[in-house]
Amino acid sequence: MASKAELNPTPARRLEAVRTSAPSTVATCIPWREMEGEVEAWDALATEAAEPNPFFESWYLLPALHAFDPQGDVRLIYLEANGRLAGLLPILHRPRYYRQPIPNLSAWLHDNCFLGAPLVARGMEAAFWQALLAWADGNARTALFLHLRQMPLEGALFDALKAALSEQSRGAALVHREERAMLASKLGPDAYLEAAMSGKKRKELRRQFARLSETGEVRVEHREDAVGLAPWIEQFLELESAGWKGKAGSALACSPQTAALFRDSLRGAAERGRLERLTLWFDKKPIAMLATFLTPPGAYSFKTTFDEGYSRFSPGVLLQRENLAMLEHPDIAWSDSCAAADHPMIDHIWRERRAIGSVSIAIGGSLRRAAFGALARAEITRNPAGCLL
């Protein structure tokens, strides 16, 4: 059903509307608070997304916006098809491009958002990119280009973007690329660990688990419900704060905004059956914890922490060994680590890689596009992984 704002749009919103070549399809750019009343439609879109992205689902993006954009600068590209929500992307005009004073139109991300793929219904990928690019052309303001960060570089969504760029002869450049660790295998947990880790290292893990078990009760727990969630969240925040992240000031609990985001997003995910909690318990206290978002057919390993007082037993690695059970999850075909490309613990076990990158795209008229072309060529000259698309 069409939103109230679409049925009776404000003048500003009507001016921003962009119709696509697809029948009964229109895109607008709306204040993000308007979506607080459309959570049901938003959640329905998430379940049929061409590229699953928990960080742009309602239960994560709304708490993030409340925490980091209370002034409401971020807006949402809203694609509607036949009266239903078919695409969504948070977007923002920025005065700087990283450290350079270059205005740009950018998908909105924050430090705890690990994917920038828009939520787009399967089959609507081409219509979404067509609408976004047309809207960006007409609403560039001072922006020199459109910048999309943390995009998956494989799959139907990215293929549709490349096709749209080609059809429109629109300049674009891949300005950053990384390979992120992931799980994607038909092997079972034991066979996968054997293939990923040397016999010597597997023996050492067994020894560490045995030594730990000799000193107290050890238990591994997998949960996908909300039972005991509130105390689990507080235990996670406390455990993370007690380690190096707390000392460095980067633990979630070091900021009221990130602590609130963690609490609210985990509650929202659990209410929708999209959260798995994995815990290594020792004498009834957690010594390693992992929160994973379940977005079939994929999963996202969101946050993990461990008790550094037990480092001699490698509790974080022991937990990752147990996390290989995800390979047998009936709804999950792959799991994204959300970890930096050089993360040592993940790299020791997770064998597959997922290509993630940032794409800059020409928008506006011919002069603006020419200026972008010169900038893009200079940037990819400095970046060996960059290339024109």
DOFI-938036 format. One record per residue (C-alpha): chain; x, y, z; residue number from 1. Coordinates in Angstrom, 3 decimals. Example, Ala and Ser with C-alpha at 12.3 -4.5 7.8 and 13.67 -1.06 7.14 Angstrom:
<nodes>
NODE   chain       east      north         up     n
NODE       A     12.300     -4.500      7.800     1
NODE       A     13.670     -1.060      7.140     2
</nodes>
This chain:
<nodes>
NODE   chain       east      north         up     n
NODE       A      0.000      0.000      0.000     1
NODE       A      1.326      3.455     -0.792     2
NODE       A      2.550      5.507      2.153     3
NODE       A      0.521      8.487      3.344     4
NODE       A      3.276     10.793      2.169     5
NODE       A      3.102      9.338     -1.335     6
NODE       A     -0.670      9.668     -1.495     7
NODE       A     -0.471     13.294     -0.384     8
NODE       A      3.171     14.378     -0.875     9
NODE       A      4.529     17.664      0.361    10
NODE       A      5.616     20.092     -2.383    11
NODE       A      9.311     19.473     -1.619    12
NODE       A      8.862     15.739     -1.870    13
NODE       A      6.853     15.996     -5.098    14
NODE       A      9.655     18.007     -6.727    15
NODE       A     12.150     15.269     -5.858    16
NODE       A     10.049     12.415     -7.254    17
NODE       A     11.612     10.458    -10.126    18
NODE       A      9.618      8.092    -12.326    19
NODE       A     11.412      5.140    -13.862    20
NODE       A     10.775      3.255    -17.088    21
NODE       A      9.328      0.373    -15.058    22
NODE       A      5.511      0.527    -14.859    23
NODE       A      4.003      2.030    -11.679    24
NODE       A      7.444      2.748    -10.217    25
NODE       A      8.449      6.029     -8.598    26
NODE       A     11.380      7.056     -6.387    27
NODE       A     11.421      9.859     -3.849    28
NODE       A     13.889     11.099     -1.256    29
NODE       A     12.316     11.411      2.178    30
NODE       A     13.320     12.410      5.734    31
NODE       A     14.263      9.222      7.548    32
NODE       A     11.763      9.803     10.358    33
NODE       A      8.927      9.203      7.882    34
NODE       A      9.933      5.540      7.803    35
NODE       A      9.258      5.054     11.511    36
NODE       A      5.626      4.498     10.555    37
NODE       A      6.427      2.038      7.756    38
NODE       A      8.421     -0.603      9.623    39
NODE       A      6.133     -3.439      8.485    40
NODE       A      6.709     -2.623      4.805    41
NODE       A     10.416     -2.134      5.491    42
NODE       A     10.699     -5.539      7.149    43
NODE       A      8.866     -7.144      4.238    44
NODE       A     11.371     -5.599      1.824    45
NODE       A     14.273     -7.001      3.867    46
NODE       A     13.012    -10.557      3.495    47
NODE       A     13.002    -10.293     -0.314    48
NODE       A     16.152     -8.215     -0.792    49
NODE       A     18.384     -9.099     -3.727    50
NODE       A     21.401     -8.447     -1.483    51
NODE       A     20.760     -8.973      2.251    52
NODE       A     22.046     -6.123      4.391    53
NODE       A     21.123     -6.163      8.086    54
NODE       A     22.662     -2.726      8.596    55
NODE       A     19.965     -1.110      6.457    56
NODE       A     17.075     -3.097      7.941    57
NODE       A     14.609     -1.215     10.156    58
NODE       A     15.766     -2.698     13.463    59
NODE       A     19.353     -1.580     12.830    60
NODE       A     19.164      1.544     10.679    61
NODE       A     16.535      3.366     12.753    62
NODE       A     18.493      3.019     16.035    63
NODE       A     21.651      4.067     14.179    64
NODE       A     19.956      7.175     12.796    65
NODE       A     18.540      8.076     16.205    66
NODE       A     22.021      7.700     17.695    67
NODE       A     24.134      9.403     15.026    68
NODE       A     21.763     11.688     13.074    69
NODE       A     19.330     13.195     15.592    70
NODE       A     19.267     16.417     13.548    71
NODE       A     17.818     14.537     10.553    72
NODE       A     20.392     15.404      7.885    73
NODE       A     20.236     11.898      6.396    74
NODE       A     17.475     11.186      3.906    75
NODE       A     16.244      7.946      2.381    76
NODE       A     15.920      7.076     -1.285    77
NODE       A     12.533      5.340     -1.346    78
NODE       A     11.586      3.262     -4.380    79
NODE       A      7.922      2.319     -4.652    80
NODE       A      6.627     -0.215     -7.197    81
NODE       A      2.943     -0.994     -7.596    82
NODE       A      2.247      0.570     -4.214    83
NODE       A      4.897     -1.444     -2.364    84
NODE       A      8.283     -0.468     -0.967    85
NODE       A     10.862     -1.932     -3.371    86
NODE       A     14.118     -0.163     -2.511    87
NODE       A     15.748      1.868      0.242    88
NODE       A     19.084      3.643      0.707    89
NODE       A     20.195      6.241      3.292    90
NODE       A     21.934      9.133      1.570    91
NODE       A     23.605     12.394      2.536    92
NODE       A     25.224     15.429      0.921    93
NODE       A     28.749     15.660      2.329    94
NODE       A     31.125     18.657      2.097    95
NODE       A     34.224     16.440      2.224    96
NODE       A     35.449     13.300      0.468    97
NODE       A     37.357     11.614      3.285    98
NODE       A     40.084     14.207      4.061    99
NODE       A     39.626     16.248      0.900   100
NODE       A     37.283     19.261      0.614   101
NODE       A     35.342     17.783     -2.296   102
NODE       A     31.520     17.879     -1.970   103
NODE       A     29.835     14.592     -2.802   104
NODE       A     26.562     12.729     -2.537   105
NODE       A     27.184      9.636     -0.460   106
NODE       A     25.395      6.600      0.901   107
NODE       A     25.318      7.067      4.685   108
NODE       A     27.406      4.698      6.773   109
NODE       A     28.921      4.870     10.259   110
NODE       A     31.719      3.042     12.065   111
NODE       A     29.521      0.082     13.026   112
NODE       A     27.868     -0.308      9.613   113
NODE       A     29.740     -2.989      7.672   114
NODE       A     27.883     -3.023      4.353   115
NODE       A     26.535     -0.253      2.128   116
NODE       A     24.368     -2.258     -0.280   117
NODE       A     20.880     -0.732     -0.654   118
NODE       A     17.894     -2.887      0.214   119
NODE       A     16.300     -3.684     -3.144   120
NODE       A     13.604     -6.242     -3.877   121
NODE       A     14.667     -9.078     -6.159   122
NODE       A     13.815     -8.206     -9.743   123
NODE       A     13.864     -4.445     -9.050   124
NODE       A     17.639     -3.971     -9.206   125
NODE       A     17.688     -2.210    -12.588   126
NODE       A     14.755      0.060    -11.686   127
NODE       A     16.410      1.053     -8.419   128
NODE       A     19.719      2.089     -9.985   129
NODE       A     17.929      3.912    -12.782   130
NODE       A     15.902      5.849    -10.221   131
NODE       A     18.848      6.595     -7.927   132
NODE       A     21.037      7.882    -10.761   133
NODE       A     18.237     10.036    -12.175   134
NODE       A     17.524     11.479     -8.747   135
NODE       A     21.222     12.175     -8.151   136
NODE       A     21.466     13.994    -11.500   137
NODE       A     18.639     16.303    -10.540   138
NODE       A     19.630     16.822     -6.899   139
NODE       A     23.409     17.024     -7.020   140
NODE       A     23.582     20.565     -5.603   141
NODE       A     27.339     21.131     -5.101   142
NODE       A     28.194     17.395     -5.150   143
NODE       A     30.743     16.408     -7.758   144
NODE       A     29.803     12.713     -7.782   145
NODE       A     27.851      9.912     -6.079   146
NODE       A     29.894      7.732     -3.721   147
NODE       A     28.818      4.222     -2.670   148
NODE       A     30.942      2.656      0.087   149
NODE       A     31.229     -0.971      1.215   150
NODE       A     29.456     -2.393     -1.806   151
NODE       A     29.564     -6.150     -2.523   152
NODE       A     31.279     -6.475     -5.895   153
NODE       A     29.497     -9.642     -6.981   154
NODE       A     25.844    -10.598     -7.300   155
NODE       A     22.684     -9.396     -9.030   156
NODE       A     22.670     -5.961     -7.382   157
NODE       A     26.181     -5.010     -8.499   158
NODE       A     25.666     -6.572    -11.930   159
NODE       A     22.594     -4.353    -12.387   160
NODE       A     24.606     -1.283    -11.379   161
NODE       A     27.300     -2.053    -13.949   162
NODE       A     24.652     -2.610    -16.605   163
NODE       A     23.008      0.741    -15.800   164
NODE       A     26.346      2.535    -16.004   165
NODE       A     27.081      0.920    -19.364   166
NODE       A     23.639      1.654    -20.818   167
NODE       A     23.919      5.323    -19.852   168
NODE       A     27.605      5.655    -20.810   169
NODE       A     28.071      7.056    -17.330   170
NODE       A     31.563      7.371    -15.908   171
NODE       A     32.356      5.442    -12.729   172
NODE       A     35.366      4.122    -10.881   173
NODE       A     36.098      1.440     -8.313   174
NODE       A     38.225      3.486     -5.906   175
NODE       A     38.736      0.909     -3.141   176
NODE       A     38.639     -2.881     -2.977   177
NODE       A     39.247     -5.372     -0.196   178
NODE       A     38.834     -9.086      0.314   179
NODE       A     36.834     -9.856      3.451   180
NODE       A     36.922    -13.259      5.116   181
NODE       A     33.747    -15.310      4.830   182
NODE       A     32.396    -18.834      5.293   183
NODE       A     30.870    -20.423      2.208   184
NODE       A     31.382    -24.159      1.943   185
NODE       A     29.503    -27.430      1.592   186
NODE       A     31.899    -29.035      4.070   187
NODE       A     30.740    -29.815      7.578   188
NODE       A     32.363    -28.085     10.590   189
NODE       A     34.927    -30.819     11.300   190
NODE       A     35.981    -31.241      7.675   191
NODE       A     36.160    -27.469      7.206   192
NODE       A     38.388    -27.014     10.255   193
NODE       A     40.651    -29.814      9.048   194
NODE       A     41.017    -28.095      5.667   195
NODE       A     41.523    -24.644      7.187   196
NODE       A     43.893    -25.376     10.046   197
NODE       A     47.004    -27.513     10.348   198
NODE       A     46.947    -30.652     12.439   199
NODE       A     49.338    -29.039     14.909   200
NODE       A     47.040    -26.056     15.456   201
NODE       A     43.954    -28.252     15.787   202
NODE       A     45.761    -30.354     18.387   203
NODE       A     46.704    -27.207     20.303   204
NODE       A     43.052    -26.056     20.313   205
NODE       A     41.950    -29.438     21.690   206
NODE       A     44.636    -29.188     24.364   207
NODE       A     43.543    -25.675     25.345   208
NODE       A     39.895    -26.722     25.575   209
NODE       A     40.850    -29.741     27.709   210
NODE       A     43.000    -27.627     30.043   211
NODE       A     40.203    -25.105     30.432   212
NODE       A     37.731    -27.917     31.201   213
NODE       A     40.056    -29.261     33.884   214
NODE       A     39.793    -26.008     35.842   215
NODE       A     36.019    -25.511     35.731   216
NODE       A     32.741    -26.184     33.941   217
NODE       A     32.864    -25.284     30.230   218
NODE       A     29.708    -24.966     28.153   219
NODE       A     28.959    -23.721     24.630   220
NODE       A     25.547    -22.196     23.970   221
NODE       A     23.841    -21.298     20.663   222
NODE       A     20.613    -19.263     20.927   223
NODE       A     18.331    -17.741     18.286   224
NODE       A     15.592    -16.590     20.661   225
NODE       A     15.285    -13.654     23.042   226
NODE       A     15.486    -15.642     26.285   227
NODE       A     17.978    -13.978     28.609   228
NODE       A     18.861    -11.411     25.968   229
NODE       A     18.967     -8.319     28.207   230
NODE       A     21.542     -9.708     30.671   231
NODE       A     23.503    -11.228     27.770   232
NODE       A     23.810     -7.788     26.160   233
NODE       A     25.055     -6.225     29.395   234
NODE       A     27.558     -9.063     29.899   235
NODE       A     28.856     -8.507     26.373   236
NODE       A     29.282     -4.768     26.909   237
NODE       A     31.036     -5.337     30.223   238
NODE       A     33.344     -7.999     28.820   239
NODE       A     34.334     -5.885     25.825   240
NODE       A     34.953     -2.835     28.014   241
NODE       A     37.280     -4.831     30.265   242
NODE       A     39.647     -5.600     27.379   243
NODE       A     41.878     -3.636     25.062   244
NODE       A     38.966     -1.911     23.354   245
NODE       A     37.902     -0.421     26.667   246
NODE       A     41.423      0.834     27.323   247
NODE       A     41.572      2.307     23.808   248
NODE       A     38.167      3.961     24.190   249
NODE       A     36.687      2.032     21.258   250
NODE       A     34.454     -0.418     23.149   251
NODE       A     30.735     -0.096     22.465   252
NODE       A     30.063      0.948     26.057   253
NODE       A     32.551      3.836     25.786   254
NODE       A     29.869      5.848     23.973   255
NODE       A     26.189      6.124     24.985   256
NODE       A     25.273      6.165     21.299   257
NODE       A     27.056      2.915     20.368   258
NODE       A     25.872      1.187     23.545   259
NODE       A     22.274      2.158     22.755   260
NODE       A     22.671      0.990     19.149   261
NODE       A     23.963     -2.401     20.320   262
NODE       A     21.113     -2.877     22.787   263
NODE       A     18.372     -1.716     20.432   264
NODE       A     19.610     -3.552     17.339   265
NODE       A     20.065     -6.884     19.121   266
NODE       A     16.585     -6.622     20.615   267
NODE       A     15.117     -5.774     17.218   268
NODE       A     16.975     -8.592     15.478   269
NODE       A     15.921    -11.127     18.123   270
NODE       A     12.260    -10.091     17.832   271
NODE       A     12.418    -10.950     14.119   272
NODE       A     14.377    -14.196     14.506   273
NODE       A     17.448    -12.594     12.905   274
NODE       A     19.939    -12.941     15.765   275
NODE       A     22.163    -15.802     16.842   276
NODE       A     24.078    -15.574     20.131   277
NODE       A     27.039    -17.850     20.615   278
NODE       A     28.614    -18.012     24.067   279
NODE       A     31.519    -19.889     25.633   280
NODE       A     30.642    -20.175     29.319   281
NODE       A     33.169    -20.983     32.042   282
NODE       A     31.843    -21.582     35.562   283
NODE       A     28.607    -19.771     34.651   284
NODE       A     30.287    -16.647     33.304   285
NODE       A     30.888    -15.808     29.638   286
NODE       A     34.514    -15.763     28.506   287
NODE       A     33.807    -15.441     24.753   288
NODE       A     30.699    -14.089     23.004   289
NODE       A     29.545    -13.569     19.432   290
NODE       A     26.455    -11.817     18.027   291
NODE       A     25.573    -12.798     14.447   292
NODE       A     22.804    -11.325     12.313   293
NODE       A     20.878    -13.950     10.315   294
NODE       A     19.684    -12.590      6.956   295
NODE       A     19.021    -15.668      4.787   296
NODE       A     20.670    -16.758      2.626   297
NODE       A     23.536    -14.940      4.370   298
NODE       A     24.693    -14.130      7.892   299
NODE       A     26.835    -11.337      9.308   300
NODE       A     29.225    -11.914     12.215   301
NODE       A     28.517     -8.567     13.884   302
NODE       A     30.407     -8.307     17.169   303
NODE       A     32.622    -10.638     19.187   304
NODE       A     34.562    -10.301     22.421   305
NODE       A     36.465    -12.490     24.871   306
NODE       A     37.921    -12.383     28.364   307
NODE       A     41.592    -11.481     28.030   308
NODE       A     42.263    -13.036     31.431   309
NODE       A     41.852    -16.433     29.752   310
NODE       A     44.051    -15.673     26.746   311
NODE       A     46.251    -18.720     27.380   312
NODE       A     43.231    -20.850     26.444   313
NODE       A     42.452    -18.859     23.230   314
NODE       A     38.739    -18.446     24.069   315
NODE       A     38.090    -16.342     20.970   316
NODE       A     39.490    -19.003     18.664   317
NODE       A     37.643    -21.739     20.558   318
NODE       A     34.449    -19.767     19.988   319
NODE       A     35.180    -19.433     16.273   320
NODE       A     35.668    -23.195     16.107   321
NODE       A     32.152    -23.590     17.527   322
NODE       A     30.868    -20.959     15.115   323
NODE       A     31.635    -23.322     12.230   324
NODE       A     28.276    -24.893     13.089   325
NODE       A     26.905    -22.060     10.915   326
NODE       A     27.955    -24.223      7.956   327
NODE       A     25.097    -26.580      8.862   328
NODE       A     22.463    -23.899      9.444   329
NODE       A     19.481    -24.804      7.225   330
NODE       A     18.836    -21.199      6.106   331
NODE       A     22.399    -19.918      5.749   332
NODE       A     24.619    -20.473      2.686   333
NODE       A     27.383    -18.021      3.594   334
NODE       A     28.556    -15.875      6.472   335
NODE       A     30.352    -12.525      6.211   336
NODE       A     32.963    -11.943      8.926   337
NODE       A     32.490     -8.130      8.929   338
NODE       A     36.194     -8.144      9.827   339
NODE       A     39.092     -6.174      8.442   340
NODE       A     40.884     -7.943      5.616   341
NODE       A     43.957     -8.602      7.793   342
NODE       A     42.157     -9.708     10.967   343
NODE       A     44.391    -12.521     12.309   344
NODE       A     41.851    -14.664     14.163   345
NODE       A     39.303    -14.742     11.349   346
NODE       A     42.015    -15.230      8.751   347
NODE       A     43.241    -18.361     10.528   348
NODE       A     39.919    -20.176     10.120   349
NODE       A     37.645    -18.518      7.542   350
NODE       A     39.013    -19.585      4.154   351
NODE       A     36.693    -17.934      1.622   352
NODE       A     36.820    -14.275      0.605   353
NODE       A     34.190    -11.714     -0.337   354
NODE       A     35.063     -8.743     -2.543   355
NODE       A     33.869     -5.445     -1.046   356
NODE       A     34.589     -2.036     -2.555   357
NODE       A     33.755      1.643     -2.890   358
NODE       A     32.411      3.044     -6.143   359
NODE       A     32.271      6.674     -7.284   360
NODE       A     29.829      7.600    -10.074   361
NODE       A     29.479     10.633    -12.335   362
NODE       A     26.285     12.670    -11.895   363
NODE       A     24.809     15.914    -13.184   364
NODE       A     25.638     17.671    -16.431   365
NODE       A     28.557     17.394    -18.843   366
NODE       A     30.888     19.833    -17.069   367
NODE       A     30.400     18.143    -13.694   368
NODE       A     30.951     14.723    -15.280   369
NODE       A     34.115     15.897    -17.002   370
NODE       A     35.501     17.181    -13.704   371
NODE       A     34.631     13.877    -12.054   372
NODE       A     36.394     11.947    -14.836   373
NODE       A     39.641     13.811    -14.199   374
NODE       A     39.345     13.251    -10.463   375
NODE       A     38.570      9.539    -10.874   376
NODE       A     41.521      8.932    -13.172   377
NODE       A     43.853     10.655    -10.707   378
NODE       A     42.509      8.609     -7.811   379
NODE       A     42.853      5.220     -9.468   380
NODE       A     46.378      6.147    -10.581   381
NODE       A     47.254      6.429     -6.881   382
NODE       A     45.352      3.266     -5.960   383
NODE       A     46.616      0.011     -7.578   384
NODE       A     43.332     -1.766     -6.754   385
NODE       A     41.236      0.926     -8.444   386
NODE       A     39.866      0.848    -11.958   387
NODE       A     37.332      2.534    -14.217   388
NODE       A     34.026      0.707    -14.520   389
</nodes>
